[in-house]
Amino acid sequence: MKSLQVLGWLHGLWPAVEAAVFQVANASYAASQLQPKLHARDKDPSDFSWVKRWAAVGDSFTAGIGSGSPLGSFLTDEPGNTNWYCARYDTAYPMIINEALGGSVENFQFVACSGDRTGNIYKQIQELDGKLDLVVMTAGGNDLCLASMIEKCVFRPFDGEQACNDVISIAEKNLDNILPGNLKQLLDALNDKMNDNSIVVFNGYAQFFNTENEDCATKQDWTLFNLLAQSGLKLTVERRKKFNSLVVKINSVIKKVVDDAKKNKKYKYKIGFSDWDSWPSQGVAGQFCDPSSTGEYPDPKQPDLQFFKPDTRIGANGELKKRRREALYATYDNETIWQHELTEAERRRRSLDEIYKSLLYHSVNPQAEARHMLDRRNPLPPKCPGDTDAEIQPPSIGLPNDIAKNFHPNELGHYTIASWALQTMIDLRAEVLGVKPPECVPVDKFTCWQKTGSQKYSNEPFLNAQKDDFCDGVEEGDRVNGWSYAQSYGEGTPDETEFKVTLGKSGAGSDAFSKAECKDSIDRIINGCDGNDPDNPMDWKFGGEWQRGRFTYQVNPSRTNRPWPVPTAPSGSCKGWWHGVWSSYVMRGKGWATNDFGRKALEPSARSCIGGGLTLWRFKYFDEPDEDGNEWQADFNTPVFVRARCFKNNKVQFEAGGFTDGCGGND
């Protein structure tokens, strides 16, 4: 989780990046001359001044389709400028990285192109202006027929379960038969473009879907252009797991290719795999179908979503689809609609035939078949359903970017990718320099609430009596997404206090709860704060917080209107009145009997002294202190003439830990 340091820094950088976007020049390569060189700091892997010339190659995940504002325009781009064609955007992660690299950069070639498969990415690399210090990249997703899967399984899932599963089958075959070799050829091609001791960061992909419940299938509608309100496949947990499994597999393939390249001494560059997959699922609620999601986009209930998506609320789309259906029946007769449905059925049949006739679907040896059509040195084509050429057209040609950007990282996603990529780059640079890379240090931060100005406090013996009970009773939650457990003690009393432990979603340190650490932490909060204070001789405890790695422990007194300044000694008042055959007493106090409603000390002490006959015991805590600062009142009846031996001499009060300076009245 070292990347969290960079991620936090980048989120702080975001406003600056938005305010001063790097302006692109040099048509297809988006190269730019920036500020003069900076002097490098020796042996500092986080110093980026070694990066003079660098490039970003790959598919739409690197081009950044939809993230920020487009770098190009169909109307204003000069001939040869591919920014619009490739749907490059100004908040793509390479643009964020370029801002982070600073003024030492002399040349930046941004050639990633939305829709490109490994074949065209290979061409991107071949056309690079070489002598590069750094390359960042993504590749492989389009070789898995991702666009076809999204169409047939999510957005236009009207061809049936078989069509969806068959596209997934093609993707799985491509994973085994085509992708590893294609990715290796990309790395081979890069070797001719890199300087000695340069760096290549190969970014992975992230799982799109949360799979905790079926809300996405039952409470959301993911179909697009469903003019006839057709019933398609639902985005069930099972289907989402299939999609996620493909992402895990492609990341595994990429990592294996990268690991093999690390061992190959022919490469003049250092290479690393940047795996940001854990952040959308474990760091934040960043996946589609999260339980917090309402289906809206942007979703105020899920502010950390990492990908673009359409509005999938059934309420938002359902009424529109209903109106379209009603308009269709109002405009056309039943026979016309029937013909339309027949045409749609024929389209589905042809679509299935297209899948079955796919070269790779039937071929026993897809690689051998593909070599008949491509040069042996070029990456092999995936032959997805619907392909008319070896390489699919970029989304900017076939669909508006507002639609094509779905299932791609949004601005938050690109900042996440940038943070992981930069951390990977720092680690690789440390390897080049022969030094240890920087790493996250577990948080250890101790805070006493009194020092923050809090006037909430509780009784010290009372708090110490609760810590073991609390820590022994902690109920652990989900270690992946974090959890919190809290317990209040002394509820309804002046000493009411919440004990709390929280496991954060991220950070350095263990995620395993320890009762021993819990007790040690709570003990230090209670007894390490507020002691040895001449203005607080009764040692009232204000609580505090201890952040220890991923765990945070808190002791939080609750009452906001206790006597202030704090009582320096127990005090109160007492009156006893004779009524012939019985006497009545009213006692008030502050600084004692503040957490037990008088049951553990005051009432037993009174009964013991009186020797029997205490009746109508009533005890209440005030909502706020009275004019003398008292926080409670006890009313009770006794036999006659007990005042002198039990209350006027403070015997009962002393035994209960209090004092009232005698007891008035006439009993």
N, C-alpha and C positions, 0 to 999 in steps of 0.2 A: 504493500500500500504506500510505497514511497511516492507514488505519483500524486498523492493527495496534497503534498506541499506545493507542487507545481500547479495542480488544479486550483487550489485556493488563490494562488498568485495570479493565475490567468483570469479567474473570474473578477478579480480586482482590476485587471488590465482591460477587460471588455469595453468599458465606456471609452477608454482612450482609443481602442481599435476602431470602434464605431465612429468616433469623431474624426479620425484621421486615417481613412482607409488607404492602403497602399495602392497607388495608381499604376495600372498596367500599361506596358508599352510593348513594342516589337511584336505585333500581330500574333502569330500562332504560338510563339514561345512565351509570351507575357514576360519578357525580360525587362529589367529595369536597372538603371544606375542610381545608387543611393548615396548616402553620406560618405565622407572619407573614412579610411580605415581607422580602427581603434587598436591600441597596443594590447596584445594578449597578456594575460597573467599566467605565469608559469605554473604548471601542475594543477590548475584549477579546472576540473571537468565541467563546471557550470559556467565557465567563461566561453562565450560563443564566437569570439573574434576570429577563431580559426576558419570559420565558414565564410569564404569569399565568393565561391560559385556553387550554386546548388539548384536542385530541380525537384519537382513533384510530378510523378507519373501515375497513371492508373485509371480507374473507372469513376463512376459518379460519386462514390464515397469520398474520393479525393478532389474531384471537380467541385463538389459542394452544392449540387443542384438544390435550389430553393433557400439556401442558407444566407440570409442577408439580401443584398442587391446584386443583380447580374452585372458581370464585368463587361459584357458586350451587348450590342443591339443589332438586330436584323437590319434596321434602317440606317444606322450610322457607322457600323463597322467597315473598315477599309477591306478591299479584296485581300484574301489570305489570312485575315484575322479570324481565328476559330473560337473566340471566347463565347459568342452567342451560340454557335453551332454545338459546342461542347457543354453548354450550360455551366460555365464556371461562375462562381459567386464570390463576393468579397468577404464572406465570413466562413469560407471553407477552411478546414484546419491548416492547410499550407499557408494561407494568408495570415492566420493567427500566429503560426510559427515564424513567418517572415518578420512580423512585427516584433516578436520576442528576440529574434537573433540580433537585431539592432543594426547599427550603422556600418558594421564591417562588411556587410554583404555588398558585392559589386555586381552580381548577375544572378537573377532568379528566373528560371525557366518553368513556367506553370503550364504543363502540356496535358495533364489528365483530362480525359474526355468522357462525359456521361454516355453510358451504353457500351463502351469499349470492352471487348473481351481480351483474353491474353494475346490473340493474334494482332489486334491493333495496338495493344500496349507494347508489344514487341516492336512495332513500327515506331511508336512514340520514342522508345529508347534509342532505336537506330538513328533517329533524326536529331537527337540531342547534340548540342554543342558541348564537347567533352571537357576533360580536366576538372571534374566536379569534386567538391569536398563532401557533399552531403546529398543524398536522395531519400525522399520519403515516398511511400507508395501503398496502394491497395491493388489487388488483382485476384481474380478467381470467382467472384460472386456471379458475374454474368455468364460464366462458363457452366453454371449450374441451372441455367434457364430460369433465373429468378423472376424475370418479368412474366414468363409463361405461368409459373406457379402462382404468382400473385393474382394474375388474371383468372385462372381456372379454379383456384381454390379459395379466393377471398373476394375480389371485386366483381368478377363475372362468373360466379360458380354455378352456372346453369347447365353445364354439360354432364353433370353427374359425378358420383364418387370415383368412378373408374378413370375419368379424364384427369381428375386431380391427382390420383395415386400414380397414374402412368407418367405424368410429368415429373413427379417426385422420383420415380424409378429411374428416369433418364438422368436426373441430377445425381443420384447415387452411383450410377454407372460411370458418369463423367468423373466423379470424385476418385474412383479407383483407377480408371483407364486413361484419363486424359490429363487431369489437373496437375499431378505431381511433375510429369515431364514438361508440361507447358511452363510451370513456374520456374523450373530449373533453367529453362532456356532464357527466361527473362533475366535471371541472375547472371547467366553467362554473357548475355548481351550487355549488361551493365558494366561488366568488368573492363570493357574497352573504353568506357566513358569516365572512369573514376581515377582520382589521384591515389597514390600510395597512402595507406593509413587513413583513407576516407571512411565514411560511415553510410550505411544503408539501413533505414528503418522500415521494416515491412509491417504495416498495420493490419490487424485482423478485423473481424466483423463481430457484431454483438447480437445476442439472441433477442428477437423482437418481443417475445410474448411472456407475460406472467401466466402461470398455469394453476393458480390457486382455486379458482372456481369457474362456473359455467356462465357467469354474467355476460360475457362477450357473445355467447351463443344465444342466450335467452332474453337479454335486455338491450342488445345493440344490433344494429343492421350495418354491415360492412359493404354491402353491394353498391355499385356505382352504375349510373345510366340504366337503372331498372325501370324503364318506362311502363312496362306492363305489370309491374309489381309481382314479378315471378318469384317463386319460392326456390331458393338455391341452397347450397350447402351452408351449414352453420359453422361458425368459428369455434368449434368445440375444444375442450382441453386436449383431447386426443390429437386433433389436427394441429393445434398449436405446438404440441410436443414434437410432432414430426418436423415442423419448420425449425424449431429450436435445435433439434438433433442434427439437422443439416448444417446449421451454423457451427455447432460444436465440431462436426466432422471436418468442415472446410478449414477451421482454425487449426485442427490437429494436423491436416495435410500441410498447411502453410508452415506451421512450427517445425514439422519434420524436415521439410525442404530447407528451412533456415538453419536448423541444427546440423544438417548434412553439409551445408555451405560453410558453416563455421569451422568444420574439420578439414575442409578442402583448402590446401595451401596455395592453390592457383589463384584464388581471389585476392586482389590487392586491397580490398576494403574489409572493414569489420561490419558484420550484419547482426541485427537483433530483431526479434519478433515482439511487437508491441501489442499486448493483449488487454484491451480495455473492456472486455466482455463482462467482467465482474461488476463494473460501476453501475450500469442501468438496473441490474437485478439486486445487487447487494449494497451498493453505496447509497443509492436513492431509489425512490419509486419511479423508475425511468422507463418501464416497458409498457407496451400495449396491454390492455386488459387487466391492468392493476386493479385490485379491489376498490381502490379509492377513486377510480375513473368514473366520470359521469357519461363519457362518450363524446363530450364537447371537445373542440380544439380551437384555441388553447383552452385548457381545462383548469379553472382555479382550484379545483380539488386535487389536481395532480400537477403541480407547477414544475416538477423536475423531469417530466417526460422528455426522452432523449431523441425521439423520432417524429417526423411529420406523419400526420394521419388525417383522414377526412373526418367530418362531424358524423359520428355513428349513432347519435341518439335516435331512438325509434320515434320519439315525439317530434324531433326536428325534421325527419325525413318521411315518416309515415304519412302525415297529412298531405304532403306534396305528392307522394306516390298515389295516394287515394284520389287526389284531384286529377292527376294525369290519367288514371284509369277511367275515371268518370268522363273526362273529356274525350277519351278515345272512343268509348261506347256512344257518346253523344254525336260524334262526328262520323263514325263508320258503322255500316250494318254488320250483322253477325257473320255474314259470309266473308266479308273483307277481313275481319279480325281472324276468322278461321284460316284464311289463306296466309295471313301473317304468321300464325302459329305453325303452320306447315312449313313455311320458309325457315322459321327459326329452328324447327326440328331437323330440317335438312342441313342447316349450318352446323348443328351439333354433330350430326353424323359425319360430315366432312371433317370436322375438327378431330373427331376420334380417329378417322382414317389417317389423318395427317400425323397423329401421334404414332399409330401402329406402323406407318410407312417410314417413320424416322430412321435414318441410316443407323444410328447408334442403338436404337431400341431393339432391332432384330439382329444386328451383326454380332457374331461370336467374337470377332476381333476388331473392335471399333478403330483401333489405331491403324491397322493394316488398310481398312477401307478408306480412312481419311487420307492416308498418304497418296492414294491415287489422285486426289484432288489438290493437294497442297505440296509446296516445296518441302522436302524432308527437314529442312532447317527451321521451318516456321512452326509455331505452336499449332496444335490440332484444333479444328473447329468443333464446338459442342453439338451442332445440328439440333437445335431446339425446335419444337413444333412451331410452324409458321415462318421459319427462316426461309428467305429467298436467296440468301448469300451466306458466305462463311461468317460474316460479322453482322450483328444486328444494328439497325439504324439507331442513332442516339435519340434519347427521349425528346430532345428539343425539336426533332423533325416529326416524330409521330404523335406526340401528345403535348399539350401545354405544360409548362414546368410546374404550374400549380397542382396538376394532377400527377405528373411524373415524379415529383419530389416525395410523394408518399412512400413509406418504407425506406426512407433515407434519414440520416442524422439531421436534426434541426440545429439551430445555433448552439443550444446547450450541448448537444451531442458532439458538435465539432470542437467545442472547447474541451470536452472530455478527451476526444481523440488526440488533440494537440498536447494536452497535459501528459498523457501516457507516452506519446511519441517523444516529447522533450525529455522525459525521464529516461526513456530507453537510450536516447542520444547521449545523455549525460553519463549513463552507465558505460556505454561503448567508448566514449571519449576517455573515461577513466582507465579503461583497458588499454587504450592507445598510449596514454601517459604513464601507465604502470603505477597508478595510485588507487586507493580505495574509494569507491563512489560514495557520495553523501547518502545518508539514509535517515528515515523518520526516527525520531527519538520518542519513545512513549511519553505521553503527557503526564506530568506530575505537578498538579497545581492545587494548592491548599488555600482556602478562603474562609475567613471568619466573618459571619454576617454582621456582628457588632461593628466591625471596622468599615462596613459599607453604609452605616447609619441606621441599621435596624434597631427598633425599640421593642421587639418581640423576644420574650425570654421564658425559660421554664426552670423548674426545680432540679438541681443537680442530682440528688439521690434518685429521684423519680426517673430521670433519663437513663442513668446508668443501669437501673433495674430492667430496662427494656431491650438493651442491645442484643443480648443473647437470644431472646425470644424472637426478635425481628430477623436476625441473620439465619437462625435455624429454620425459620418458616418461609424463607424466600422461595417463590415459585418461578423457576426459570422459564424463559420464552424462546423465541426463534433466534438462534445465534447468527443467522445470516442477515436478517433484517433488523436486529436489535430488539431489546425488550426493556420493560421497566416494571418494577414492583415497589409498591408503597403500602405502608401500614400506619394508621394513626393511633396514638395512645392518649388516654386521658380525655376522650372526646367530651365536649360540653363543659370542661373545666378550664381555669386560667392556664394550666400547664399543658393544654392540648398541643401535641407535637406530632409531626409527620416524619417518619423514617422512610428513606427512599434509596433504591439502588437502580441504576440504569446502565445497560450495555449499549453503547453507541453502535450505529450501523457500520462505522468505519474507524480507522485509526490503527496505530501500532499497539501491539500488546496482545495478551491472551484473551480469548473469548470464553474461557471456562470459569464459571463462578466458583469462588472459594469462600466457604464459611469463615475460615480463619482470617482471610484478608478482610472480609466484611466486618468482622468483630473488631479487628485491629483498626480499621478505618473509622468506624462509628465511635470507638473509644477515643481515638485521637481527636475527632471533631468535638466530642463532648468535653473532654478534659484538656485538650490542647489549646482551646480558645478560652478567653475570659478569666483566667486565673490570676492570682496575686495582684488583685486590683483593690487599692484602699477605698475606692468609691463603691466597691461591690463586695463587702465583707461576707455576704451570704452566698457568694459564688453562684449567682444566677447564670444560667447558660443560654446564650443567644443562638447557638447552633452554627452550622457552616457547611462547607462542601469540600470534598476531596476528589479531584479527578486523578485516577490512577490508571494510566493506559486507556483501555477502552471502557473501563468501568468508572462511574461517577457515583459517589456516596453522599447523601445529604441528611442533615438533621435540621428540620424546619419548624420551630415554634410557630403557633398559629395565631394566638390572640394579639390583636393590634392595639388594644386600649387598656393595657395594664398600667398600674401606677408608675409614674415617671417623675423624678429619677427612681431607680429601683429601690425597694425597701432595704434598709441597712440592718434591720432587726425585725423580728415578728412583733406585731402589735395588734390592738383591737379594743373592743369594749364589751362590758358585761353588765347586765341588770337582772336582779331576781326579785319577784314580788310575791308577797304572802296573800293567799286567798282563803284563809280559814283552815281548810283541811288539806290544801295542796298549794304548791307554789309554781310560778311560771318563770322561765328564763329566756332572755334574748341575748345572744352572743354574736358579735361580728369580729372579722379579722382580716388581716392582710399579711402576706409573707409566710403563712403557714396554713395547713389543711387546704392546699391549692389544687389537689388532684384526685381526692378520694371521696368527695361529698361527705366528709367527716366520719365515714364508716370505719376506717382502719385505725384511727387514733382518738379523735375527740369523743365520739359516742362511746367506745369501749372504756375510755378513761373515766367518763362521767358515770357510767353504770357501775364501774368498779368502786368508785369513791362513795357513791350514794348507797350502795349495798342493795339495790333493788328498788323498784317503784318508778323508774324513769319511763314516762309515757309520752305519746303524741310527738315523737321525734320528727322534726322537719328541718331540711337543710336545702339551701338554694344558693347558686352563684349568681351574682348580679350581671346584667348585660354590660354594665360599665361601673367603675368604682364609684362609691358614694363620695360625699363631700370630704370625708376623712381619709379617702383612699382605700376603704375596706372593700373586699371583693366577694364576701360571702356573709350569710346570716344563718344561724342555727336557732330554732325555737323548740323548747321541750318543757314538759311538766315534771315536777319532782315531789317527793314528800316534803313536808314543811321543815324549816330550820336546818337546811343543809348548806346554806351559803357560806357560813364562816369556815366550816371544815373542808369544803371542796372547791369553792370558787373565789372567795375573797382573798384567800391565801395563794391563789394561782396554782393550786395543786393539780387540778385537772388540766389547766392550760399548759403547765410545764410538761406534764406527762405526754401531752399531745404535740409537743414541740412548739408551743406558742406562748403568748403573754398578753394579758389585757390590763395590767396594772391594777389588779384587784377586781372587785365586782360590786357595783352599787345596788341600791334597792333596799327593801325592808324585810326580806325573808330571814 
